[in-house]
Amino acid sequence: ESAVEFEPDNRFARFDYIHVLYRRQKYSESLEQARILLALEPDNPDYKITYANQCVATDDYDTALEIYDNLADQSVNKRPGLHLVRGHALKTIGGLEDAIESYRRSYRARPDFGDAYWSLANLKTYRFTNTEVTTMREAEKATTTALDDRIHLCFALGKHFEDDQGFEISADYYLRGNALKKDEQRYDARRMSERLALQQEFCSRDFFATNSGVGYKAPDPIFIVGLPRAGSTLLEQILASHSQVDGTLELPNIISLAERLNGRRRIQDESRYPAILGKLAAEDFKKFGEKYIADTQIHRKGAAFFIDKMPNNFRHIALIHLILPNAKIIDARRHPMACCFSGFKQLFASGQEFTYGLQEIGTYYKDYVELMDHWDRVLPGKVLRVQYEDVVADLETQVRRVLDYCELPFEEACLEFHQTERSVRTPSSEQVRQPIYTSGLEPWRPFEPYLDPLKEALGPILTRYPIA
């Protein structure tokens, strides 16, 4: 930021600054910086792509796709990454066939481009040709293949052989891909457990009694929390089909606030959050709530209510309650084995480091359940739990239950959620554009012989289901 201020014409500094802002999910700021950069050199294709990427981040898909399309026509075989991001944008807005062709153009430009094959697999509905499978397997084995490509290829091949019911070879690829990805991470399961335990230690019933009546009273936000692959995208799509509700993104704002409250600390340092919540004044909580509403405005389309479906916000229920006491919070819950295995076989674009080991994801799920139990004890009635299996079994009953909790009138469109046209950025984007299906209830069963570490980590949580 300082480099850009001192040297406003330094394009390299501004280019790097845009990517820093983007990684921090400060999308409105990164868009403005990309606009300035492009004005300095309007014909630079890298700057055009950067600007288009920021347009995608702020839901301006028309502008982004116009730029992508123009560049794609000029460089059919030169920019595999361009075809990839174009495919992502098309997938997000429901342009499935065009997205598939864009992903194919991406791997044609570079046959060992693992992300292109994984993006096809991640559609969940795509089936690879024999030629594609042969190419992927050869690339995965080649010593010249880059690590990132190999990881993507392993997950793509795992999905292919799972669809083909070759469960043994599928498990081998999933286990290999996760092991490679895990080696790249710095995830510490013990430290995460300690952080979640701090929430229970400091955020007691007495703490909330002392801090009652604080915060910004806006009723706008509906938070959907839980673990990834637990059905949160389905719940979001159902709610976003209501005329009074905007669907948005997995918004980073609450997590960013928690990180700011914790301050800059080394990994080994003692956490300052959530204990610092006890030292804040009522005016602080109100200001934080007002800022959250203001900062998320860019993602809204004008409805009275909006959804924030960042799953990891379950760690910050206390913070949400203190700054936005009238916000609704829905816990998207799924069978422990189904949820954890679905997370294990998913290669996430970023974050969710706990999913790349069976022991790690099982421990994380157990810690999550224990923390949600705590919130139920100290904030009774605050959080609505919605079980994915119950939604599949009786959609209308669960939809009415969710709408009643959100104090919204019933609308038939919520039952026809798959007909709602909107951008969906999560791995379930194509699944929520279809009616309810039952095939996702027990995806782990054929892989059960390989999942003992997961069962061990879950421990008594497994026997609690469907309460867990």
VOGU-3710 file (C-alpha; in Angstrom, 3 decimals, decimal comma):
1> esavefepdn> 0,000/0,000/0,000  2,828/2,399/0,875  4,613/1,624/-2,394  1,475/2,498/-4,368  1,048/5,762/-2,452  4,651/6,849/-2,994  4,844/5,636/-6,602  1,334/5,787/-8,087  2,694/5,055/-11,576  4,577/1,948/-10,440
11> rfarfdyihv> 2,515/-0,685/-12,228  4,338/-3,654/-10,738  3,673/-2,441/-7,188  0,000/-1,824/-7,950  -0,310/-5,229/-9,630  1,083/-6,916/-6,500  -1,116/-4,763/-4,251  -4,233/-5,880/-6,121  -3,366/-9,506/-5,492  -2,747/-8,815/-1,796
21> lyrrqkyses> -6,167/-7,163/-1,508  -7,774/-10,030/-3,401  -6,218/-12,670/-1,141  -7,508/-10,712/1,845  -10,929/-10,712/0,141  -11,107/-6,913/0,069  -12,837/-7,070/-3,276  -14,187/-3,539/-3,617  -10,695/-2,164/-2,987  -9,009/-4,629/-5,341
31> leqarillal> -11,536/-3,735/-8,058  -10,753/-0,032/-7,749  -7,011/-0,684/-7,873  -7,452/-2,926/-10,927  -9,453/-0,178/-12,625  -6,604/2,294/-12,012  -4,019/-0,200/-13,282  -5,932/-0,935/-16,474  -6,304/2,786/-17,177  -2,500/3,079/-17,112
41> epdnpdykit> -2,128/0,459/-19,865  -5,517/-0,422/-21,425  -4,155/-2,980/-23,918  -2,171/-5,063/-21,419  -3,798/-8,550/-21,406  -2,555/-9,361/-17,887  -4,130/-6,178/-16,559  -7,356/-6,983/-18,408  -7,502/-10,436/-16,826  -6,737/-8,979/-13,408
51> yanqcvatdd> -9,540/-6,453/-13,793  -11,941/-9,157/-14,991  -11,053/-11,323/-11,983  -11,977/-8,470/-9,645  -15,267/-8,035/-11,524  -16,034/-11,697/-10,834  -15,251/-11,167/-7,150  -17,822/-8,353/-7,034  -20,478/-10,277/-9,019  -20,096/-8,292/-12,258
61> ydtaleiydn> -20,032/-11,335/-14,513  -21,158/-9,510/-17,653  -18,085/-7,266/-17,660  -15,756/-10,114/-16,716  -17,007/-12,461/-19,419  -16,833/-9,770/-22,078  -13,128/-9,343/-21,269  -12,464/-13,084/-21,007  -14,261/-13,776/-24,298  -12,344/-11,117/-26,208
71> ladqsvnkrp> -9,021/-12,376/-24,894  -9,911/-16,037/-25,428  -10,669/-15,395/-29,095  -7,236/-13,825/-29,480  -5,245/-16,555/-27,708  -6,787/-19,989/-28,222  -3,695/-21,972/-27,244  -1,553/-19,442/-25,395  -3,290/-18,906/-22,044  -4,595/-22,031/-20,288
81> glhlvrghal> -5,193/-19,969/-17,143  -7,465/-17,588/-19,044  -9,690/-20,427/-20,225  -9,740/-21,772/-16,669  -10,977/-18,565/-15,009  -13,458/-18,073/-17,850  -14,775/-21,567/-17,147  -15,085/-20,783/-13,431  -17,124/-17,652/-14,194  -19,421/-19,525/-16,580
91> ktiggledai> -19,930/-22,343/-14,076  -20,819/-19,877/-11,341  -23,649/-18,325/-13,358  -24,955/-21,671/-14,621  -23,407/-21,744/-18,116  -22,474/-25,406/-17,800  -21,843/-26,381/-21,427  -19,769/-23,279/-22,138  -17,828/-23,849/-18,906  -17,019/-27,416/-19,957
101> esyrrsyrar> -15,718/-26,257/-23,326  -13,631/-23,559/-21,657  -12,061/-26,113/-19,294  -11,326/-28,366/-22,265  -9,661/-25,489/-24,093  -7,587/-24,997/-20,973  -6,148/-28,533/-20,940  -5,734/-28,509/-24,726  -3,449/-25,528/-24,242  -1,485/-27,495/-21,616
111> pdfgdaywsl> -2,240/-31,245/-21,473  -0,856/-31,718/-17,931  -2,846/-28,793/-16,479  -4,282/-30,541/-13,431  -6,605/-27,712/-12,424  -8,459/-27,950/-15,752  -9,253/-31,641/-15,197  -10,161/-31,083/-11,545  -12,476/-28,234/-12,551  -14,321/-30,645/-14,838
121> anlktyrftn> -14,517/-33,262/-12,082  -15,631/-30,613/-9,592  -18,741/-29,951/-11,659  -19,897/-33,250/-10,060  -21,943/-34,029/-13,192  -19,149/-34,338/-15,778  -17,964/-37,750/-16,980  -14,479/-38,053/-18,455  -13,809/-39,767/-21,776  -11,408/-42,702/-21,971
131> tevttmreae> -8,913/-40,459/-23,742  -9,086/-37,874/-20,950  -8,587/-40,555/-18,290  -5,560/-41,968/-20,101  -4,042/-38,495/-20,431  -4,635/-37,758/-16,737  -3,134/-41,030/-15,525  -0,050/-40,617/-17,684  0,417/-37,019/-16,523  -0,031/-37,989/-12,862
141> katttalddr> 2,730/-40,607/-13,172  5,140/-38,427/-15,148  8,158/-37,218/-13,182  8,010/-33,892/-15,017  4,524/-33,053/-13,719  4,498/-30,193/-11,209  3,298/-30,951/-7,673  0,233/-28,706/-7,896  -0,831/-30,384/-11,144  -0,278/-33,828/-9,615
151> ihlcfalgkh> -2,490/-32,968/-6,637  -5,298/-31,754/-8,896  -4,971/-34,834/-11,109  -5,197/-37,172/-8,102  -8,454/-35,604/-6,932  -9,874/-35,610/-10,476  -8,974/-39,278/-10,968  -10,399/-40,122/-7,554  -13,708/-38,586/-8,609  -13,645/-40,383/-11,975
161> feddqgfeis> -13,084/-43,829/-10,497  -15,643/-43,190/-7,750  -18,232/-42,411/-10,434  -17,078/-45,552/-12,274  -17,475/-47,576/-9,042  -13,809/-48,462/-8,997  -13,677/-47,690/-5,294  -10,289/-49,241/-4,500  -8,413/-47,264/-7,135  -10,530/-44,179/-6,326
171> adyylrgnal> -9,521/-44,416/-2,666  -5,878/-44,736/-3,698  -6,034/-41,501/-5,685  -7,957/-39,637/-2,961  -5,499/-40,772/-0,291  -2,509/-39,872/-2,459  -3,879/-36,447/-3,386  -4,712/-35,617/0,216  -1,295/-36,756/1,438  0,434/-34,516/-1,100
181> kkdeqrydar> -1,815/-31,579/-0,223  -1,402/-32,134/3,511  2,382/-31,920/3,146  1,919/-28,390/1,784  -0,133/-27,231/4,772  0,867/-25,888/8,179  -2,340/-27,035/9,854  -2,053/-27,862/13,565  -5,058/-29,853/14,795  -4,059/-29,536/18,452
191> rmserlalqq> -3,808/-25,764/18,199  -7,189/-25,544/16,470  -8,763/-27,601/19,264  -7,240/-25,228/21,805  -8,620/-22,181/19,985  -12,115/-23,627/19,881  -11,880/-24,548/23,559  -11,096/-20,892/24,346  -14,518/-19,942/22,988  -16,129/-22,198/25,574
201> efcsrdffat> -13,848/-20,953/28,340  -14,453/-17,225/27,869  -17,917/-17,029/26,288  -20,003/-18,231/29,212  -23,641/-17,643/30,115  -22,511/-15,019/32,652  -20,422/-13,293/29,978  -23,453/-12,898/27,725  -25,596/-11,729/30,648  -23,028/-9,012/31,378
211> nsgvgykapd> -22,969/-7,954/27,721  -26,670/-8,146/26,937  -28,307/-5,450/24,834  -25,141/-4,481/22,956  -24,458/-4,377/19,223  -26,091/-3,036/16,083  -29,731/-4,099/15,922  -29,983/-4,651/12,144  -31,935/-7,860/11,396  -30,521/-8,184/7,855
221> pifivglpra> -27,949/-11,015/8,093  -28,740/-14,710/8,008  -25,590/-16,677/8,824  -25,259/-20,294/7,687  -22,461/-22,035/9,575  -21,063/-25,542/9,927  -18,560/-27,620/8,009  -18,015/-27,509/4,251  -19,977/-30,145/2,307  -22,694/-30,243/4,987
231> gstlleqila> -25,539/-28,867/2,871  -25,013/-25,147/3,440  -25,179/-24,334/-0,288  -28,518/-26,121/-0,530  -29,884/-24,099/2,395  -28,537/-20,903/0,862  -30,163/-21,687/-2,488  -33,492/-22,387/-0,770  -33,380/-19,123/1,180  -32,060/-17,096/-1,764
241> shsqvdgtle> -35,109/-18,241/-3,742  -37,224/-16,131/-1,364  -38,140/-12,678/-2,653  -36,879/-10,996/0,531  -33,450/-12,677/0,678  -30,208/-12,087/-1,232  -27,696/-14,877/-1,583  -24,113/-13,609/-1,466  -20,854/-15,468/-0,787  -18,839/-17,095/1,943
251> lpniislaer> -18,099/-13,627/3,270  -14,757/-13,128/5,072  -15,824/-10,181/7,234  -16,451/-11,934/10,556  -13,241/-13,949/10,372  -11,300/-10,814/9,398  -12,714/-8,973/12,413  -11,760/-11,852/14,715  -8,229/-11,787/13,306  -7,968/-8,026/13,857
261> lngrrriqde> -9,140/-8,414/17,442  -6,514/-11,091/17,982  -3,803/-8,782/16,645  -0,593/-9,683/14,859  0,831/-12,675/16,654  3,285/-15,445/16,012  1,835/-18,937/15,703  3,176/-19,957/19,121  1,895/-16,822/20,900  -1,066/-17,000/23,250
271> srypailgkl> -4,321/-15,958/21,609  -5,808/-12,600/22,629  -9,192/-13,499/21,127  -11,865/-14,200/22,352  -10,803/-12,938/25,815  -10,521/-9,409/24,410  -14,298/-9,381/23,867  -14,658/-8,903/27,617  -12,648/-5,679/27,435  -14,658/-3,980/24,694
281> aaedfkkfge> -17,292/-1,317/25,314  -20,892/-1,417/24,104  -20,047/1,272/21,555  -17,326/-0,960/20,084  -19,774/-3,786/19,439  -22,217/-1,401/17,790  -19,523/0,056/15,520  -18,359/-3,406/14,488  -21,931/-4,357/13,604  -22,462/-1,175/11,600
291> kyiadtqihr> -19,210/-1,732/9,735  -20,155/-5,318/8,893  -23,455/-4,165/7,374  -21,730/-1,363/5,446  -18,876/-3,518/4,161  -21,144/-6,325/2,945  -23,427/-3,959/1,040  -21,404/-4,497/-2,148  -22,622/-8,111/-2,327  -26,327/-7,323/-1,940
301> kgaaffidkm> -28,996/-6,801/-4,585  -31,556/-4,814/-2,594  -33,492/-7,461/-0,644  -34,326/-6,859/3,009  -32,200/-9,802/4,190  -28,992/-11,438/2,992  -27,069/-14,642/3,595  -23,497/-14,993/4,801  -22,602/-18,663/4,412  -19,000/-18,691/5,578
311> pnnfrhiali> -19,029/-22,128/7,287  -16,163/-21,397/9,674  -18,192/-18,651/11,337  -19,364/-21,326/13,794  -16,143/-20,480/15,639  -17,380/-16,912/16,129  -21,023/-17,199/17,230  -20,226/-15,077/20,294  -18,779/-12,284/18,175  -21,743/-12,393/15,785
321> hlilpnakii> -24,225/-12,277/18,667  -22,459/-9,336/20,305  -22,185/-7,145/17,206  -25,408/-8,233/15,449  -27,778/-9,493/18,151  -30,756/-9,726/15,782  -28,949/-11,790/13,139  -30,241/-15,287/12,446  -27,798/-18,205/12,624  -28,441/-21,581/10,980
331> darrhpmacc> -26,219/-24,592/11,656  -26,068/-26,817/8,553  -25,462/-30,319/9,897  -24,845/-33,611/8,074  -24,060/-37,189/9,125  -20,494/-37,116/10,495  -19,120/-39,761/8,126  -20,859/-38,294/5,081  -19,780/-34,757/5,894  -16,172/-35,608/6,701
341> fsgfkqlfas> -15,629/-37,941/3,765  -17,185/-35,434/1,361  -14,751/-32,846/2,681  -11,820/-35,261/2,404  -12,432/-35,914/-1,294  -12,878/-32,207/-2,080  -9,883/-30,159/-3,194  -10,645/-26,642/-2,005  -9,396/-23,578/-3,853  -8,045/-22,220/-0,569
351> gqeftyglqe> -8,394/-22,735/3,166  -10,115/-25,685/4,878  -6,691/-27,184/5,673  -8,251/-29,572/8,200  -9,857/-31,606/5,386  -6,635/-33,134/4,034  -6,249/-35,825/6,688  -8,859/-38,295/7,959  -7,722/-37,894/11,573  -7,681/-34,106/11,230
361> igtyykdyve> -11,136/-33,736/9,729  -12,639/-36,146/12,268  -11,118/-34,192/15,148  -12,322/-30,917/13,669  -15,877/-32,258/13,315  -15,844/-33,447/16,931  -14,594/-30,047/18,137  -17,262/-28,328/16,033  -20,068/-30,398/17,566  -18,782/-29,710/21,077
371> lmdhwdrvlp> -18,620/-25,965/20,404  -22,124/-25,903/18,908  -23,352/-27,756/22,012  -21,799/-24,947/24,047  -23,582/-22,242/22,050  -26,861/-24,095/22,596  -26,249/-24,052/26,347  -25,229/-20,406/26,731  -27,428/-18,929/23,971  -30,468/-21,216/24,000
381> gkvlrvqyed> -32,636/-20,825/20,906  -30,130/-18,585/19,132  -29,031/-21,138/16,528  -31,340/-23,254/14,365  -29,891/-26,658/13,503  -30,937/-28,070/10,132  -30,020/-31,664/9,340  -29,227/-32,277/5,662  -30,819/-35,730/5,753  -34,064/-34,203/7,087
391> vvadletqvr> -34,143/-31,709/4,212  -33,758/-34,543/1,709  -36,449/-36,629/3,424  -39,067/-33,867/3,816  -38,188/-30,689/1,967  -41,359/-28,704/2,611  -41,403/-29,304/6,371  -37,799/-28,184/6,710  -38,277/-25,178/4,413  -41,229/-23,990/6,490
401> rvldycelpf> -39,213/-24,550/9,664  -36,309/-22,456/8,349  -38,577/-19,669/7,104  -40,435/-19,573/10,433  -37,133/-19,207/12,266  -36,103/-16,390/9,904  -39,529/-14,764/10,401  -40,238/-14,904/6,679  -43,534/-15,841/5,022  -43,640/-19,092/3,086
411> eeaclefhqt> -43,022/-18,801/-0,651  -43,427/-21,657/-3,122  -40,223/-20,609/-4,891  -38,220/-21,956/-1,954  -39,404/-25,463/-2,858  -38,435/-24,875/-6,503  -34,981/-23,632/-5,537  -33,295/-25,402/-8,460  -35,056/-23,020/-10,854  -33,597/-19,919/-9,204
421> ersvrtpsse> -31,039/-18,188/-11,414  -28,145/-16,804/-9,392  -24,388/-17,144/-9,108  -23,177/-20,013/-6,898  -19,447/-20,271/-6,194  -19,158/-23,368/-4,025  -18,393/-26,968/-5,088  -22,150/-27,707/-4,962  -22,987/-25,137/-7,654  -24,350/-27,646/-10,181
431> qvrqpiytsg> -26,026/-29,845/-7,579  -28,231/-27,021/-6,261  -29,430/-26,354/-9,815  -31,131/-29,759/-9,724  -34,026/-31,048/-7,591  -33,266/-32,761/-4,271  -31,369/-36,018/-4,763  -30,710/-38,900/-2,357  -27,460/-40,227/-3,848  -25,410/-37,959/-1,600
441> lepwrpfepy> -26,681/-39,383/1,687  -24,030/-42,074/2,233  -21,147/-41,475/-0,200  -18,706/-42,924/2,315  -20,141/-46,440/2,492  -18,144/-47,946/-0,429  -14,975/-46,428/1,070  -15,582/-47,647/4,627  -12,577/-50,039/4,659  -10,279/-47,019/4,263
451> ldplkealgp> -11,901/-44,756/6,852  -10,864/-46,243/10,216  -8,761/-43,162/11,152  -11,840/-41,000/10,615  -14,035/-43,232/12,773  -11,439/-43,220/15,547  -11,209/-39,435/15,524  -14,984/-38,994/15,607  -15,303/-41,417/18,523  -18,558/-41,000/20,485
461> iltrypia> -19,816/-38,359/18,049  -20,727/-41,186/15,663  -23,058/-42,836/18,160  -24,823/-39,522/18,856  -26,158/-39,156/15,313  -28,645/-37,671/14,404  -28,006/-35,367/17,371  -24,379/-34,926/16,233
//
